[in-house]
Amino acid sequence: MSTLGSFIWSIADQLRGPYRPNQYGNVVLPLTILRRLDCILEPDRETVRKLAAKYDNPNRLRIEVKKATGRSFFNTSNYSFANLLADADGLADNLADYIDRFSPDVDVFEYFDFKKEILALEKAELLREVITSFKAVDLHPDVVSNADMGDAFEYIIRKFNEAANETSGDHYTPRDAIRLLVDLLFAEKDADLTESGIIRTLYDPTAGTGGMLALAEEHLLLQNPDAKLSLFGQEYNPQSYAICKSDLLAKGHDATNIAFGNTLTDDAFKGRQFDFCMSNPPYGVDWKQYAKAVTKEKESAGPYGRFAPGLPSTSDGQMLFLLHLVHKMRAPEDGGGRAGIVMNGSPLFNGGAESGPSNIRKWLLENDLVDAIVALPTNMFFNTGIATYIWILDNAKHPDRKGLVQLIDGTSFWTKMRKNLGSKGREISDADRTKVVSLYADFTDADPDYSKMLRNDEFGYWTITVERPLLDENEMPVVDRKGKPKPDTKKRGTENVPFTYGGSTAGVAGKVDVIQAYFDAEVKPHVPGAWIDWAKAKAGYEIPFTRHFYKYVPPRPLAEIDADLEKQVTKILDLLREVEG
């Protein structure tokens, strides 16, 4: 637990009464950010004020401030936490002035609608008390590291979401899951990442509060202190956007690379591609309100548009983000890109043959874009205990991995937490993470109990329609004008025929031979008069993850069960005798 986070959240107790618990975050989050920025800017405040008096041109001022302080953001107000409380009557106006005089890249307080909160706090006669409390907390990076600040933000947001009772789809990714995703994402490129002076780009289209971006950078710098990672992200929740941008500003990043808006309807980085992409999109959240815009884009963008392979059901938008990530990976001819995405189980198998989701899987697998899929332990997230999976995508696979997908069962690699955080009762420790990453690295030599290597075509199947003849009252087939038997629609059935049935490696090309062999062996002996309606045969793809790791556990011997029952019966009889006695 973050002690700083719990201390900051305790300040919210002062709001009790005029504010409901689900509104505390509207005050605590922006003030935490304001105090963090205030502490960072404090040492150079006089320098910046002098420069502001000297240069009217905002662009020139930005350049001069950057030269003098090393930071791209600044504030030219005469107010700060150091002197805000000196003018009791003017506190609200002076605080508003302080917020207004940040450089244009600090637009975060607009997204919190914080001026409205200042007026509400003043009306409730709480403004002075709350500002006094925040002034007492030193949040300078020398005192509170970026990692500790990140933990504090994480704690405050979780408390805020718990109070607001957020849906489990729009949740936020715990750090242990992000660390594993980052390790897997960088696993194939680790050698490249240790070159000196290397510059890489990382993009998150569902940036949230910036946790994925921050941890990915942290990981890279641990390996190579000379490396530079340019971070890009887009977020549609105003408060999450404000936190993400503030966090990056505080760490000296170019905050203009964090964009506000909906990635699905308005890609802020159109035409740009990245070395690494990562995302944890909302699970099971419908995209009906964007369906018109997404469908229009699919139709107008043609075969190379981001949604060209297909559209999932409007009840769950995860696979739209999956397609979007593929579109944002650096092209193979430019060195290729890798992407990691955390999703629930439905994108593995939802939708029948030739449905939108099946067509998306077909496109990903036939283009050899899926590198690995890792099953995570359950109860990993703060507000949902569902099963989740990390997909690793790569458009320039290592030659050994071409044509293959690695499935890793990481469900048993977890450590029990001392105290549950919401639904999260398990975490992936450093040792657990090392085991999973080793399975990935060991590739074909990995323990087959936890890792399977499968060819792309092993996920393909045809759904065939099997017809049986319609019979008249004399049990004779009814025929049409051409003398062909009419099908009995009530007895119509379907069968799923794996591409690899009978050991075939021909993939889609083996269609007729494989289907006929399957029909002759598996259907005809049981239904002699049946036939295949070839016009209705459809190709589909699914990834039946759990089936590949299923272990048959034989039932206990009957004698053992009988002995147990005998023991229980004896126990019950003894208890009854005691009662009677």
Disulfide bonds with the S-S distance in Angstrom:
none
